[in-house]
Every structure is written in C-alpha cells, then in structure tokens.
Amino acid sequence: MKTRSLRNLPSVDRVLTRLEPQTLPRPVVVDLVRQTLREARVAEKVPSENEIVEQARLAVAGHLARKIRPVINGTGVLIHTNLGRVPLAEPAAQAAAVAGFDYNNLEIDLESGGRGQRGAYVERHLAVACGAEAATVVNNCAAALVLSVRRWIRGERREALVSRGESIQIGGGFRIPEMLEASGAVLRDVGTTNKTTVADFSKAIGKRTALILRVHRSNFFMSGFVASPSTKELALLARKRRIPFVEDLGSGAMMNTEAHALQEHEPRPAELIADGAGTVCFSGDKLFGGPQAGIIAGRRSVIASIKKDPMFRAFRCDKLVLAALQETVDLHLRSVDTQTGSGALPIVQMLEASEASLRIRAERLAQSIGSAGGSLVIANASSQVGGGTMPRSSLRSIALQIRPDPWSLEAFAKRLRLGPTPVVGYISGRSFWIDLRTVFPRQDHALAEALRAAFQPDSAA
Ligand SMILES: *Cc1c(COP(=O)(O)O)cnc(C)c1O
C-alpha cells in the first residue's frame, strides 16, 4: 500500500473503466488488473497510466487465448496431444452433449427401476470389439495400466517383469518405472536393452513375481541387433508358469493400419487377446478415435476384481465420456458399413483421404485465398499418425506451402494462431505449411478466411 501511494498508480476501477467491454467474467478481469498493478508497483520504471491500461489489455487478451476453443490443425499430425488428440465422430460428440444436457440412466436400471451398473452397455460392446470375455473403462490408459498391475500385487509378490527395451517413457509424465511404482509394484528389468528372450523371462520368474508386463514401444523403434519375445511366446510362458500377463498397447488400433497405406502394423487388442494376453489396456483417444479413456479388456474374473479395487472408483469415467465412447465403439463394430460405421470417425477419414481429394481442396483453397504480397503454392507433404504412435509410418499428403512476405514466418504463424479461428501449421525450411490431411473439408471455408486475414497488411501497424 505504501509503495502504491508513493507511485501514484491508477486505481483498479480506473483501469477497468478504460478497458473495452469484456467477454471474460468481471471478477477475472478485476483479478488480471490487480495483477498488472502489482507488477507495476515493483517495476523498475514507474509505468504511465496508458502503459498500465495497455498491459492490462494484453493480460486479458493473453488469458482469453487460453480458453479451450476449436482450432484448425494444419500440422499433419493426426493424433495431436497438444490439440486434444483426436476429434470425436459427430454422433459421439452429440451423445456427450445430450448426456450433459439431460438426466440419463447412468446408474439406474430402467427395466427394474433399481440400481443399474455404470457403463454396462459400453463395457459389453468393448469386450465384443476386443474379442475378450469382459472389458471396462477408466480415465485414461495410464490409469488402466495402474489398475491392471495393482490387481496382481499381493504381499511378497510385487515384481513386474518388463523387458529392458520396454521400460520406456511416453509423452510427458508417463514412464513405465514410475507407473509401476505408483501401482505398488517393483520393476524387475529383464534381458538387455536390445535383446530379450523368453528364456530371460523364464529365469527371472521367482516367488516375488507378480506379473509379466509387455509394453508396446509406441513412440520409438529399435532396429539392428534386436529381439524381444512376441505376445504369443510370453503368453505361453505365463500360462505354463501360472504368472499373470498384462499388455499395455497404448494406441489400440481397431482398423488394419496397413490397409491405410501405413508402413507399420499397429497391434489390435483382439489380436493380442487371441494370442493369449490375459489383460490388455489401451487409450480411448488415440487410434481408437474416441474420448480420453483407458480401456481394459481381458478375462471376466480379472475385470471383475479390477472393478472392486477402491482405486477404480478414483479413476472412473463420467457420463459425458461414457456417452461419447459408446457411440465410438458402435461405429467400430459397424465398420463393415462405412457410411454409418468407422467411416464416420475423423481418425479413419483422415487416414483414408486420398491425395487426389486433398489436391482438389488445395486448388480450391489456393484460388480463393490469393496471397497478397507473399506466395502460396500446393506442395507434397507428409503426415504423421502422432500421439506417440507408429513413428516409422507417414502418409503422403498435400499441403499449402506459404511464403508470407512481408510477414516473417513466426509472425505469420502467430497471426494465424490468434485469429478468430486459430490455425496451427508448421514451419519447415523457409516456408509455413498447412497440411490438408488434418484439416476437415468442413473447415476449408474458415481456413481460407483465416489465411486471407493473415495475409492482410496490419492496419494498426
Ligand atoms: C499413450 C500411451 C499410454 C498413455 O495413454 P493415456 O491414455 O494418455 O494415459 C500408455 N502406454 C502406451 C504404450 C502408450 O502409447
């Protein structure tokens, strides 16, 4: 207070009256103005009132830009964690909205009027889709893994046997050793970084062994002098030695990835169940194309006991997620019929989009945009699956390649990010790129508008 009177700064109210009417709730604007004034109080040079108002305006705009809103993804990365991973199919998004807007039968059995079981519908459909006896859903794959491991931790038996080459980190904050520790397990590395055999696992099994864990090496690959046992081999060993076997799949593709011109085969949950994996877990929002969720599929008794773990309650999904997930799994189950089946899933549409169709859209866009002082050409590009999935695979794609003169590449990228419909592309070489595979045709109009605006000379400058 003393420093403030010394500095003779404007009051909160004074700054507020000078800011334009806000879309933000007033208490938040007040909070942002207070913060601006706090900073002014300790700034080396005492700012003028105009400077303070300008700083407050920037603080409000910066904060508003953090509000979650639709973004056009021009990065060519299909599963983009920073952009919300994968958009939902329309019926899935609508189901979530409807479940949120009305009461629903989340935990009531409409036949008897008694207590119903949360997720009973989706669990059965997931089990069928995975070729498993039973399935359940939790918050994400990390939670699914923790629960699948915890199931087997009993007294002395705490060791999870993991191949050294699979003791991995995926994205931010997901490391297998730490996940195991959080599950109450002790990691027991098996084999070497590049080579692990069934015999290594066999030797490692002892009276402390709780389970064998196989982790899909999602976001990297090893080549050269490498070997690791297949699901089938490990499942066989696990059965012979009566050791539980869990496999963390990560992405969990429902589709045959090679059929989509991808160079790698992403294992499907049903394949691993058929190969003998007792329990598999995977994400709902990677190649599955649904909401954030972790799906666990496996033997009925195992799923039942996982659901009795008090931690299951801590990780359970809400009605919005369950509603979106049940539509998503039904689209997969109807995948033979591509009109109402998995063809309605954005992830499948993006995988299937032909270069020819992308080129037609690119030509239309290029025509309607022009390029003011810069240049805009249609170029070949390469899309990635992303989300820590299939690092070796890429899809030939078509992009708008932009030289945004007189804007610098960074300035142009920022203008696009801060427009009414934010567009995120990428900078490569001396160009700014927008890969059209990850832009939905319904967004083309908004993309053209955003590009036209970004090319405009700045009237304020
Ligand atoms: C992505 C991934 C996870 C984490 O999944 P979330 O749903 O983000 O928790 C776990 N394991 C593997 C192998 C993965 O690829």
The ligand as a MOL file (V3000), in Angstrom:
LIG
                    3D

  0  0  0     0  0            999 V3000
M  V30 BEGIN CTAB
M  V30 COUNTS 15 15 0 0 0
M  V30 BEGIN ATOM
M  V30 1 C -0.0990 -43.3200 -24.9720 0
M  V30 2 C 0.3070 -44.4740 -24.1750 0
M  V30 3 C -0.0370 -44.5710 -22.8290 0
M  V30 4 C -0.7590 -43.4650 -22.1120 0
M  V30 5 O -2.0880 -43.3630 -22.5220 0
M  V30 6 P -3.0500 -42.2260 -21.8990 0
M  V30 7 O -4.4070 -42.6240 -22.3710 0
M  V30 8 O -2.5830 -40.9320 -22.4360 0
M  V30 9 O -2.9370 -42.2990 -20.4210 0
M  V30 10 C 0.3460 -45.6890 -22.1380 0
M  V30 11 N 1.0420 -46.6710 -22.7270 0
M  V30 12 C 1.3930 -46.6260 -24.0210 0
M  V30 13 C 2.1780 -47.7610 -24.6110 0
M  V30 14 C 1.0330 -45.5190 -24.7960 0
M  V30 15 O 1.3740 -45.4520 -26.0930 0
M  V30 END ATOM
M  V30 BEGIN BOND
M  V30 1 1 1 2
M  V30 2 1 2 3
M  V30 3 2 2 14
M  V30 4 1 3 4
M  V30 5 2 3 10
M  V30 6 1 4 5
M  V30 7 1 5 6
M  V30 8 2 6 7
M  V30 9 1 6 8
M  V30 10 1 6 9
M  V30 11 1 10 11
M  V30 12 2 11 12
M  V30 13 1 12 13
M  V30 14 1 12 14
M  V30 15 1 14 15
M  V30 END BOND
M  V30 END CTAB
M  END
